Amino acid sequence: MKRLFSFLIIIFGANILFAQTENKAVNVLNYYPKEIAETIYSKSKDFPNRTQLSIAIIRNGKINYYGIIKENDSIKPIENHTKVFEIGSITKVFTSTVLASLVEDKKIKLTDYVNSYYPFTFKDGIKITFESLANHTSGLPRLPENLDLSDETNPYKNYRKKELDEYLENMLKLENEPSKTYLYSNLGAGLLGYTLGLSEKMSFQELLQKQIFDEYNMTNTFANTQNLDNKLVKGLNAKGEVVSNWDFDVLLGGGGILSTTEDLAKFAMAQLNQKNKKLALTRKPTFVVNDKIKISLGWHILKSESGQDVIWHNGGTGGYSSSMAVNVGDKTAVIILSNVSEINEKMDALCFELMSGKYEKI
């Protein structure tokens, strides 16, 4: 976490840029405001050809989209705010939003144990609450030990109900005492989503559709890559080679959603509605990591230099990196989706540079 935030945010202005650097990458973002173009270019000039960034910036209820593609060593504008990217771990925010919705509907409590939805006893009688899965204090490891990582191109595809049940019943072991320490866990978020589906007697994919995608009119947001055709931007590895998409089954809640900046902007705009109690619950702090980071339900809460809370999450899969930040206090948000893996740090830096105000180093 610490090295993701060793940067400051700058205020941006307007005009155009046409520049060339030592690596010969040319910026031809002629139609974008100058400082936005400079900022985007500075973070993307070293990416491989075929890289795309899809960016949404929200200011005072107004959304502006900026898309870029690197072709022939030139950074060019492209309209891609309706194109689909894997959003990786930003999925965890939506998983926790489903949890908040069911809590507000009084169907479950944050302090309820997920154990009651399984027909067997978890190993060693370990009990796990819904809240601890949403704020990464369950003590669960990052990944289950019976996840076969030999296929790095699609590691979650074959991890299903059978494997999860086997893990919970016979292999479960906590890394630390529950509710005492923050330990980021893809397993925990996946278990949360799967259990929420069990609680409503439907698949978590169906629950996402009902509670999130339909609720916020996210018409181009999906839980798998089926039938996406030309909507989907192909993912690349750090070398610029096309890689396969990741498929999720039982651990969908940890990182399996695909979306667009247009749809994520709708969700960010919904955060600005202070009357939305379900979303407000997801932003309520539930655990203090240190004096600069708190955790709510899914979101990480950072503090701006002006003292306002900023909710943030990023994501990364085999061919994509993403970052999303929302300042409800000043009605500002930035969303960035990219089709290149292993560049999360640069996506986070760009995300925060495009936010107004300066942020403390963490």
N, C-alpha and C positions, 0 to 999 in steps of 0.2 A: 504493500500500500504506500509506504513512505516515498518511494522514488517516483510514484505516479504524479506527485503534486509539487515537485520542485520547480515551480514556475510561477510567473505572475500573469495576471490578466490585464489586457490593455484596452483602453477606450478606442473605438474605431471611428473613422470619418468617411469621406466620400471622394470619389474620382476614379481614375483608371491607371493601370500599370502595364507597361510592356518592358520586360527586362530579360536579361540573359546572364546566367551564372557560369562559374568555372566548369560545371558538369554539362554545359550546353543545353540544359533544359530551359525552354523558352516559355515565358508567361504571356499568353494571349487572351487573358480574361478581360477583354476590352470593355465589356458592358457592366462590369462589377465595380462598386465603389473602390477607390484606390487602396485604402488600408485593409479592407476585407480581402481584396485581391492579393495584396502583399502577404497578409497573414496566411491565407490558404496556400499560396505558392510556396512560402518558406517551409511549410510542413509537408508539402507533397512533391516537391521537385525531385527528390531522390527515390521516389517510389518507381516500381517497374512500369513499363508500358502496359496499357490496358487497365491500369488502375482507375477506378471511379470513386469519387466522394460525392455523397448526396447530403446536403446541409440544409437545415431549417433554423432560422433565427426568429425568435418571437420578441417583439418589443411592444408593450402597451396594447396587447390584443391584436397586433398585426403580425402576420407571418410573411417572411420573405424566404425564398428558396434559392440556393446557389448549388449548382452541380458542376463538377469538373471531370474531365477524362484526360489521361495522359496518352497521347498518340504521337509516334515519331518524335519522341523526346520533347514534346510541347504540351504545356498545360492549357487545355481548351475548355470553354464552357459547354455544358450539355444539360438538357432538361431531363432530369432523372428522379424527380421527387415522387413519381408514381411507380418507380421501379422497385423490385423486391430484393432485399438483402437478408441474410441471416443476421439476427441481432444478438445471438449468443446469450450471455448472462443478463442482459437487460430483461430477458424473459422472467427472471426472478422477481422483478417488480410486479409483473402481471400475475404471477403465482401468488404473491402476497396480497395483491389487490383482490383476487378471488377470495382469499381467506378473510380479508376485511369485510367484504360484501356479505359473506355468510355469518360473520360475527354481528354485523349491524342488523342482519335479518333474524338474529337470535337463534340461529340454527346450531352454532357451536360457540365455545368460549376459547379465548386465547390460551387459557390455562388448562383446557382439556387435554387429555393424553390421546395421542394418535393410536395407541395400542388397542383401544376398544374396537377398532375397525378391522382388526385382524383375528382370524380364528385360531391363533396360536400365541404362546407366550414368547416374548422377545428374549433372546439369550441373556442369561443371568438376571432375568426379571427387570431389565433396564426399561425405564419409562421415559417417554419423550413427549414434550408439549408442542402444540402447534406454534406457539410464539417462539420457542427456542429454535425451531426450524426456519422461521421467517427472519430471525435476526442473527443467525449463525452462532448461537450459544448452546446448541444441543450437545456439543462435544463429539459429534460425528466427524470422521475423517473427511477429507476433501472428496475422495472417491471410495467406493466399496472395494474390498480386496479381491472379490471374485469378478470384477470387471476385466474382461480380456482386452488388453491394450495392444495386442499384437497387430491389429489392423488400425493403424494410425489414421487412415484415410476416412474411417467411419466408425469411431470407437464405441458409440452408444447403441448402435443399431440392434445388436443381438442381446442387449441386456433387457430382460423382460420380467414379467411377474414371477416366473419360476426362480430366476436368479435373485430377485429382490427378496422374495420370501425365504429362500435358502440363507441369504445373508442375515436377515433379521432374526431368524430362528436359531441359526447355528454358528454364525461368525461375528455377530455384532460386538464391537468393542469400542468404547469411548476413548477419545484422545485426552480428554480432561473432564473435570467436574462440570456437569450441566449448569448453565446460567451464571457461570463465574468468569468465563473467558470467551472472547470473540475468536472463532476459528471458522474461516470461510469454507463452506461445504457445498459442492455441487450435488453430492448425495443427499444432503439435508433438504435442499430446495426441490430436488426430484421426488423425494419421499413425501414432502409436503403436498405437492401437486397431485401425486397419485392418491394419497389419502383423502384429499378433498374430493376427488372424483368418487372414491368409495363412499364417502359420507353422503353424497347426493345420488348414489346408485347410477352413475353414468361415467363415461370416460372423462379424463381430465380435458381432453381436446374438446369434447362437447360442452364441458363446463366453461372453458375459456370462451368459446363461441357465444354462449348464452350470457355470461356475466360481464365480459369485457368487449369482445369484438362487436357484437350487436349493440351493446349499451352505448358505446362511443362511436358508432358508425365507422368502424375500422374495416372497410370493405376489401382492403388489399392486405390483410394480415392473416397469416396462416400458421398451422401447426405441423405442416409437412410440405414437401416440394411437389406433390402430385398436381398435374394439370396446370402448372404455372407458365409453361411455354416461354414466350418471349418477355414475359413480365420479369423473370428472374435474371439478375445480373450474375454471371458466372464468377465463382470465387477463385482467387489466386493465392499461391503461397508467396513467401517473401522474395522468391526468385522470379515471380511473374508467371509461373506455370499454372495452368488451369487444374484445379483439384475438385474432388467430388464433394457434394453437399453432405452434411451430417444428418443422419436420421435418428430420431429419438423414439423410444417406446415408453417404458415405465418411468424413465427419468426426464421426461419432456419438460417438467416444471423447472428444471435446472438450466435449460438453454436451448430449447427447440423451436422457438418462434421465429418466423420470418415476417418482415414488415417493410414499410416505406416511410420516408421522412414525412410524407403527407399524413399518414395515419398516426404516426407517433406525435406529430404536431397537434393533432386532434386530442390525443391523450394528455399532452402537456397543457393545452388550453383548458381542458377539464380540471386540471390541478389548480388553475387560477380561480375557479369557482369555489369560494370559501364555504358555500352552503352545501357542498357535496360532502356529507359526513363519512361516506365510505372511503373516499380518497384522503380526507383529513386524517382518518385513523391510520392510514399507511404512512403518513408523515410524522406521526407522534413518536418521539424518542422512546425506545424501550431498553436501550443499553448504551452505556458510555464506554467507548474504546479507550480514549485518552482525552486530553483537554482540547483536541481539535477535531475529533471525529466521534459522532454518535451514530447509532443504528436505529432505524425505525422498523417498519415491516417491509423488508426488501430494499429500501433506500439506504444509502449512506448519507449522513447529514454533515455538511461542512459549514464553516463559518466564514462569511465575507468580512472584509476589513471594516465595513460599515456595521457589522454585527448581525447581519441577517442570515438566516438559515438557507442553505442551498442544498437541495436534494440531488443526488448524483448516482449514476451507475454506468458501468461500461460492459463490454462484452467482446468475446473473441472465440472463433471456431477455426476449423482448418483452413478456411478461405476468406474469412471476414473479420473486421474489427469495428467496434462501435463505441460511442460515448454519448451520454445524455445528461443534461443538468437543467434544473428548474429552480428559479428564485421566485417563490410565490409572493414574497414581500414587494418586489418591484416589478412583478409581472413580466419577467424575462426568462427565456429558455433557449437552449441551443441543443440541437440534435445532429449527430454526424453518423452516417453509415458508410462503410467502405467495403470494397471487395478484395481486400488484401489481409492476410493473416500476419500475426506477430508485430503489429504496429500500434498496439493499444496505447503505449506511452505517448506516441505522437498524436493519436486521436484525442487523448485526454488533454494534452497541452493545447491543441487547436481548439477544442471545445471551450476551455476556460479562457483562452485568449479572446474568443469571440463573445464571451460574456462581458458585460460592463462591470467596472470596479476591479479591485485588486484582491487577490486571495492569499492568505498566509501560506507560507511553506509548511508542508506537513511531513 
